[in-house]
């Protein structure tokens, strides 16, 4: 992938430019138990524009049917088949390695069991059940006994696939340990490394594309290190929304592998224009906003829209090299002008 030194522009709404939106969930469509404001309207408008939707989640604990039901309760246009999970990606990886009917030890929950069944594999819960492989994904009730069964099986040299390695998961009470922490337990116990299926690894994107038959997909996410990095690895465009864990300073300071193609405050970015940045002296301009890097400091003239100022800041920082910038200084500059 060539170096991305500025966000892409588009005069055509993204919902008309791309055929399928591969949407992350938490931080994009909902936050905890609540829908992101405006998400329902933006997604229904996208469907009316001819864009198809796929809800792509690293969470392997729930089945697609359960996830789709939750989305419908929140008002989102979602069929069961519109949900793609890392459990499904992990099951596809295993199906490519094993004979049909093979037993797989599940260190995880119902989402993995259902995904294995879909691929003609048999879920078991003990290393004594003669498994041919181990699959691991998050479930809130995983305890020492199940982790120990995984360790016993891995000691025999069986293939090991992890749905994802996110270290944390968001909950209404804050961040909690995710599957990555549980994977680390088996790493330390076995001295082994798993094959990882979920974002940002390629199997997750391949699963979403295969299930949607997307020809021109757009990844939509709120995390640079899963959603955006996964899109960049797959060589497809991405839209970062600022309704989740990533803020404007994170985007400005993003290294090349984590830079999105487009930026928006929320899912309304599927419908509005994405203006271009252009050189202006030694700096960069977007609309009326201008940004430059002077003696390692980000200097912003935030005329016009807030988002244009962030776009200009990204172009200036990426052009000069983000490693030259003091992250605290960038955050101070953005906080001062983007109130």
NUMITI-733543 format. One record per residue (C-alpha): residue number from 1; residue in three letters; y negated, x negated, z. Coordinates in Angstrom, 3 decimals, m for minus. Layout:
<recs>
REC|pos|code|py|px|pz
REC|NUM|ALA|Y|X|Z
...
</recs>
This chain:
<recs>
REC|pos|code|py|px|pz
REC|1|UNK|0.000|0.000|0.000
REC|2|UNK|m3.413|m1.366|m0.903
REC|3|UNK|m5.941|m1.834|1.869
REC|4|UNK|m7.767|1.378|2.776
REC|5|UNK|m11.418|0.485|3.350
REC|6|UNK|m12.765|4.045|3.366
REC|7|UNK|m11.607|7.610|3.752
REC|8|UNK|m10.784|9.400|0.523
REC|9|UNK|m13.090|12.040|m0.901
REC|10|UNK|m12.209|15.353|m2.484
REC|11|UNK|m14.437|18.015|m3.964
REC|12|UNK|m11.372|20.243|m4.347
REC|13|UNK|m10.128|21.872|m1.106
REC|14|UNK|m7.028|20.080|0.145
REC|15|UNK|m5.184|23.414|0.352
REC|16|UNK|m5.495|23.611|m3.422
REC|17|UNK|m4.954|19.918|m4.144
REC|18|UNK|m1.605|19.546|m2.322
REC|19|UNK|1.402|21.879|m2.514
REC|20|UNK|2.809|21.540|1.022
REC|21|UNK|1.140|20.762|4.351
REC|22|UNK|3.510|18.872|6.660
REC|23|UNK|1.950|19.933|9.951
REC|24|UNK|2.421|18.317|13.314
REC|25|UNK|2.433|20.859|16.128
REC|26|UNK|1.045|19.808|19.501
REC|27|UNK|m2.590|18.824|19.092
REC|28|UNK|m2.798|20.315|15.588
REC|29|UNK|m1.523|23.908|15.739
REC|30|UNK|m1.396|24.345|19.501
REC|31|UNK|m2.232|22.456|22.677
REC|32|UNK|0.285|23.232|25.400
REC|33|UNK|0.828|27.013|25.454
REC|34|UNK|m2.366|27.881|23.569
REC|35|UNK|m3.210|27.916|19.875
REC|36|UNK|m5.918|25.536|18.713
REC|37|UNK|m8.999|27.716|18.105
REC|38|UNK|m9.146|28.791|14.471
REC|39|UNK|m5.679|27.429|13.603
REC|40|UNK|m4.229|30.826|12.683
REC|41|UNK|m7.111|31.675|10.346
REC|42|UNK|m7.109|28.254|8.689
REC|43|UNK|m3.352|28.313|8.085
REC|44|UNK|m3.314|31.862|6.738
REC|45|UNK|m6.147|30.937|4.386
REC|46|UNK|m4.143|27.909|3.229
REC|47|UNK|m1.172|30.149|2.416
REC|48|UNK|m3.472|32.502|0.513
REC|49|UNK|m4.670|29.469|m1.483
REC|50|UNK|m1.094|28.786|m2.553
REC|51|UNK|m0.261|26.003|m0.087
REC|52|UNK|3.118|26.116|1.624
REC|53|UNK|3.454|25.153|5.278
REC|54|UNK|6.070|23.102|7.099
REC|55|UNK|5.864|22.519|10.838
REC|56|UNK|7.204|19.016|11.438
REC|57|UNK|7.916|18.011|15.028
REC|58|UNK|9.392|14.985|16.770
REC|59|UNK|10.585|17.274|19.561
REC|60|UNK|14.382|17.498|19.272
REC|61|UNK|14.972|19.655|22.335
REC|62|UNK|14.502|23.073|20.696
REC|63|UNK|16.027|24.699|17.632
REC|64|UNK|13.829|25.562|14.628
REC|65|UNK|14.355|29.255|15.404
REC|66|UNK|12.908|28.866|18.906
REC|67|UNK|9.944|26.834|17.630
REC|68|UNK|9.221|29.341|14.846
REC|69|UNK|9.322|32.219|17.320
REC|70|UNK|6.746|30.466|19.491
REC|71|UNK|4.512|29.893|16.460
REC|72|UNK|4.722|33.548|15.473
REC|73|UNK|3.812|34.585|19.029
REC|74|UNK|0.670|32.482|18.617
REC|75|UNK|m0.111|34.285|15.354
REC|76|UNK|0.881|31.507|12.955
REC|77|UNK|2.555|32.269|9.614
REC|78|UNK|5.953|30.726|10.311
REC|79|UNK|9.493|31.488|9.196
REC|80|UNK|12.495|29.845|10.834
REC|81|UNK|13.025|27.669|7.765
REC|82|UNK|9.446|26.386|7.906
REC|83|UNK|10.223|24.260|10.987
REC|84|UNK|11.558|20.727|10.534
REC|85|UNK|12.631|18.768|13.619
REC|86|UNK|13.574|15.188|14.364
REC|87|UNK|16.968|16.549|15.439
REC|88|UNK|17.548|17.657|11.837
REC|89|UNK|16.471|14.241|10.561
REC|90|UNK|18.843|12.537|12.994
REC|91|UNK|21.713|14.824|11.958
REC|92|UNK|21.119|14.023|8.281
REC|93|UNK|21.260|10.289|9.065
REC|94|UNK|24.551|10.772|10.909
REC|95|UNK|26.014|12.933|8.152
REC|96|UNK|25.422|10.075|5.755
REC|97|UNK|27.406|7.731|8.008
REC|98|UNK|30.301|9.890|9.199
REC|99|UNK|33.120|12.004|7.784
REC|100|UNK|32.689|15.808|7.983
REC|101|UNK|34.012|17.152|11.266
REC|102|UNK|33.342|13.899|13.121
REC|103|UNK|32.524|14.153|16.805
REC|104|UNK|29.116|12.995|18.017
REC|105|UNK|28.190|12.426|21.653
REC|106|UNK|24.915|14.249|22.309
REC|107|UNK|22.571|12.740|24.862
REC|108|UNK|20.104|15.575|24.458
REC|109|UNK|19.793|19.333|24.202
REC|110|UNK|20.427|22.405|22.093
REC|111|UNK|18.224|21.278|19.208
REC|112|UNK|20.543|18.355|18.491
REC|113|UNK|23.691|20.446|18.917
REC|114|UNK|22.439|23.002|16.373
REC|115|UNK|21.364|20.293|13.917
REC|116|UNK|24.782|18.601|14.073
REC|117|UNK|26.540|21.918|13.498
REC|118|UNK|24.372|22.525|10.428
REC|119|UNK|25.644|19.219|9.005
REC|120|UNK|29.306|19.916|9.753
REC|121|UNK|29.496|17.585|12.744
REC|122|UNK|30.902|18.415|16.188
REC|123|UNK|28.847|17.898|19.347
REC|124|UNK|30.609|16.546|22.430
REC|125|UNK|29.338|15.671|25.895
REC|126|UNK|31.637|12.853|27.048
REC|127|UNK|32.525|9.371|25.869
REC|128|UNK|36.133|10.401|26.531
REC|129|UNK|35.967|13.058|23.773
REC|130|UNK|36.566|10.416|21.089
REC|131|UNK|33.062|10.457|19.521
REC|132|UNK|32.379|8.542|16.314
REC|133|UNK|28.672|8.103|17.110
REC|134|UNK|25.951|8.743|19.690
REC|135|UNK|22.804|10.766|19.072
REC|136|UNK|19.955|10.865|21.569
REC|137|UNK|16.981|13.206|21.846
REC|138|UNK|14.743|14.600|24.539
REC|139|UNK|15.833|17.454|26.795
REC|140|UNK|14.218|18.192|30.171
REC|141|UNK|17.541|18.370|32.036
REC|142|UNK|18.978|14.994|30.978
REC|143|UNK|20.249|13.171|34.050
REC|144|UNK|22.077|10.018|35.055
REC|145|UNK|25.524|11.394|34.203
REC|146|UNK|24.715|12.104|30.556
REC|147|UNK|22.882|8.799|30.152
REC|148|UNK|25.936|7.067|31.617
REC|149|UNK|28.188|8.795|29.051
REC|150|UNK|25.912|7.417|26.352
REC|151|UNK|26.137|3.925|27.791
REC|152|UNK|29.942|4.099|27.947
REC|153|UNK|30.098|5.141|24.285
REC|154|UNK|27.608|2.509|23.128
REC|155|UNK|29.630|m0.184|24.889
REC|156|UNK|32.367|0.542|22.319
REC|157|UNK|30.007|m0.346|19.466
REC|158|UNK|29.537|3.200|18.145
REC|159|UNK|26.575|3.950|15.852
REC|160|UNK|23.507|5.155|17.777
REC|161|UNK|20.782|7.376|16.332
REC|162|UNK|17.679|8.402|18.291
REC|163|UNK|15.678|11.435|17.234
REC|164|UNK|12.427|9.640|18.118
REC|165|UNK|11.014|7.068|20.517
REC|166|UNK|7.782|8.744|21.701
REC|167|UNK|7.175|7.316|25.145
REC|168|UNK|5.348|10.406|26.403
REC|169|UNK|5.210|14.137|25.740
REC|170|UNK|2.260|16.430|26.500
REC|171|UNK|2.736|19.116|29.138
REC|172|UNK|0.313|21.592|30.741
REC|173|UNK|0.196|19.245|33.765
REC|174|UNK|m0.433|16.079|31.748
REC|175|UNK|1.649|13.410|30.050
REC|176|UNK|5.312|13.183|30.995
REC|177|UNK|8.074|10.718|30.025
REC|178|UNK|9.359|11.332|26.500
REC|179|UNK|12.535|10.425|24.647
REC|180|UNK|11.369|6.841|24.235
REC|181|UNK|11.694|6.272|27.979
REC|182|UNK|15.246|7.649|27.915
REC|183|UNK|16.113|5.529|24.889
REC|184|UNK|14.861|2.524|26.833
REC|185|UNK|17.402|3.290|29.576
REC|186|UNK|20.265|2.990|27.097
REC|187|UNK|18.674|m0.053|25.438
REC|188|UNK|18.697|m1.864|28.770
REC|189|UNK|22.193|m0.654|29.679
REC|190|UNK|23.785|m1.497|26.319
REC|191|UNK|21.699|m4.300|24.844
REC|192|UNK|21.674|m2.250|21.625
REC|193|UNK|18.975|m0.868|19.319
REC|194|UNK|19.166|2.658|17.850
REC|195|UNK|18.449|3.859|14.351
REC|196|UNK|15.315|6.013|14.801
REC|197|UNK|14.985|9.171|12.708
REC|198|UNK|11.677|10.700|13.845
REC|199|UNK|8.061|9.951|13.001
REC|200|UNK|6.828|7.422|12.012
REC|201|UNK|10.203|6.378|10.574
REC|202|UNK|11.066|7.353|6.955
REC|203|UNK|14.015|9.728|7.702
REC|204|UNK|11.668|12.294|9.223
REC|205|UNK|9.419|12.411|6.187
REC|206|UNK|12.427|12.492|3.861
REC|207|UNK|13.862|15.443|5.798
REC|208|UNK|10.604|17.397|5.537
REC|209|UNK|10.256|16.732|1.809
REC|210|UNK|13.900|17.617|1.143
REC|211|UNK|13.654|20.905|3.018
REC|212|UNK|10.379|21.947|1.364
REC|213|UNK|10.922|20.487|m2.123
REC|214|UNK|7.364|19.173|m1.835
REC|215|UNK|6.016|17.452|m4.938
REC|216|UNK|2.578|16.619|m3.562
REC|217|UNK|2.710|16.796|0.252
REC|218|UNK|m0.131|16.284|2.705
REC|219|UNK|0.722|15.116|6.221
REC|220|UNK|m1.525|16.752|8.842
REC|221|UNK|m1.530|15.294|12.331
REC|222|UNK|m3.486|14.273|15.401
REC|223|UNK|m1.732|10.992|16.235
REC|224|UNK|m2.362|7.736|14.444
REC|225|UNK|0.851|6.038|15.586
REC|226|UNK|3.263|8.781|14.500
REC|227|UNK|1.737|11.224|12.015
REC|228|UNK|m0.604|8.880|10.148
REC|229|UNK|1.576|5.773|10.302
REC|230|UNK|4.525|7.851|9.081
REC|231|UNK|2.498|9.136|6.134
REC|232|UNK|1.356|5.628|5.243
REC|233|UNK|4.909|4.303|5.374
REC|234|UNK|5.978|7.079|3.022
REC|235|UNK|3.034|6.418|0.709
REC|236|UNK|1.616|9.952|0.962
REC|237|UNK|m1.900|11.140|1.886
REC|238|UNK|m2.756|12.362|5.358
REC|239|UNK|m5.354|14.483|7.124
REC|240|UNK|m6.206|13.536|10.699
REC|241|UNK|m7.632|16.327|12.853
REC|242|UNK|m9.577|15.639|16.031
REC|243|UNK|m8.095|18.493|18.086
REC|244|UNK|m5.429|16.356|19.776
REC|245|UNK|m5.049|12.903|21.266
REC|246|UNK|m7.071|10.877|18.738
REC|247|UNK|m10.855|10.719|19.014
REC|248|UNK|m13.535|9.445|16.640
REC|249|UNK|m13.558|5.940|18.127
REC|250|UNK|m9.791|5.624|17.685
REC|251|UNK|m10.185|6.356|13.969
REC|252|UNK|m13.047|3.902|13.504
REC|253|UNK|m11.006|1.177|15.243
REC|254|UNK|m7.734|1.964|13.429
REC|255|UNK|m5.892|m0.946|11.855
REC|256|UNK|m4.826|m0.608|8.238
REC|257|UNK|m1.391|0.911|8.879
REC|258|UNK|m2.911|3.694|11.003
REC|259|UNK|m5.787|4.801|8.766
REC|260|UNK|m5.774|8.405|7.510
REC|261|UNK|m6.736|9.489|4.009
REC|262|UNK|m8.953|12.349|5.204
REC|263|UNK|m10.644|13.307|8.462
REC|264|UNK|m11.611|16.711|9.877
REC|265|UNK|m12.567|18.273|13.179
REC|266|UNK|m9.703|20.783|12.856
REC|267|UNK|m7.501|22.566|10.321
REC|268|UNK|m10.621|23.848|8.633
REC|269|UNK|m10.475|20.471|6.885
REC|270|UNK|m7.896|22.027|4.562
REC|271|UNK|m10.658|24.101|2.997
REC|272|UNK|m13.959|22.237|3.002
REC|273|UNK|m15.104|19.318|0.842
REC|274|UNK|m14.481|15.721|1.879
REC|275|UNK|m17.572|13.750|0.801
REC|276|UNK|m17.388|10.175|m0.392
REC|277|UNK|m18.862|7.172|1.367
REC|278|UNK|m20.925|4.715|m0.662
REC|279|UNK|m22.358|1.245|m0.086
REC|280|UNK|m25.908|1.152|1.239
REC|281|UNK|m27.263|m2.384|1.597
REC|282|UNK|m24.794|m4.130|3.877
REC|283|UNK|m23.624|m0.859|5.370
REC|284|UNK|m22.066|2.432|4.308
REC|285|UNK|m23.515|5.898|3.852
REC|286|UNK|m21.920|9.358|3.863
REC|287|UNK|m24.305|12.176|3.140
REC|288|UNK|m27.394|11.487|5.220
REC|289|UNK|m25.532|9.382|7.799
REC|290|UNK|m25.466|5.582|7.652
REC|291|UNK|m23.418|2.977|9.515
REC|292|UNK|m23.411|m0.807|9.582
REC|293|UNK|m21.887|m3.640|11.560
REC|294|UNK|m24.478|m6.103|12.835
REC|295|UNK|m23.413|m9.128|14.904
REC|296|UNK|m20.130|m7.431|15.732
REC|297|UNK|m21.778|m4.196|16.862
REC|298|UNK|m21.496|m0.813|15.181
REC|299|UNK|m24.943|0.558|14.353
REC|300|UNK|m25.150|4.246|13.480
REC|301|UNK|m27.913|6.367|12.006
REC|302|UNK|m26.355|9.802|12.534
REC|303|UNK|m28.476|11.907|10.212
REC|304|UNK|m26.718|14.973|8.831
REC|305|UNK|m23.328|16.100|10.073
REC|306|UNK|m21.361|14.575|12.939
REC|307|UNK|m18.302|14.121|10.761
REC|308|UNK|m20.282|12.339|8.027
REC|309|UNK|m21.427|9.867|10.674
REC|310|UNK|m17.798|9.184|11.637
REC|311|UNK|m16.829|8.782|7.966
REC|312|UNK|m19.635|6.268|7.450
REC|313|UNK|m18.645|4.444|10.637
REC|314|UNK|m15.040|4.193|9.444
REC|315|UNK|m16.108|2.725|6.104
REC|316|UNK|m18.424|0.177|7.737
REC|317|UNK|m15.887|m0.873|10.366
REC|318|UNK|m12.969|m1.076|7.939
REC|319|UNK|m15.033|m3.053|5.443
REC|320|UNK|m16.145|m5.646|8.014
REC|321|UNK|m12.812|m5.747|9.893
REC|322|UNK|m12.130|m3.771|13.057
REC|323|UNK|m10.905|m6.836|14.937
REC|324|UNK|m14.464|m8.168|14.857
REC|325|UNK|m15.675|m5.162|16.821
REC|326|UNK|m15.841|m4.685|20.568
REC|327|UNK|m13.977|m1.397|21.203
REC|328|UNK|m16.184|m0.577|24.185
REC|329|UNK|m19.274|m1.113|22.070
REC|330|UNK|m17.912|1.194|19.358
REC|331|UNK|m17.251|3.894|21.922
REC|332|UNK|m20.745|3.511|23.375
REC|333|UNK|m22.322|3.741|19.916
REC|334|UNK|m20.366|6.848|18.988
REC|335|UNK|m20.933|8.523|22.359
REC|336|UNK|m24.680|7.933|22.088
REC|337|UNK|m25.052|9.636|18.707
REC|338|UNK|m22.212|12.163|18.538
REC|339|UNK|m22.982|14.288|21.576
</recs>
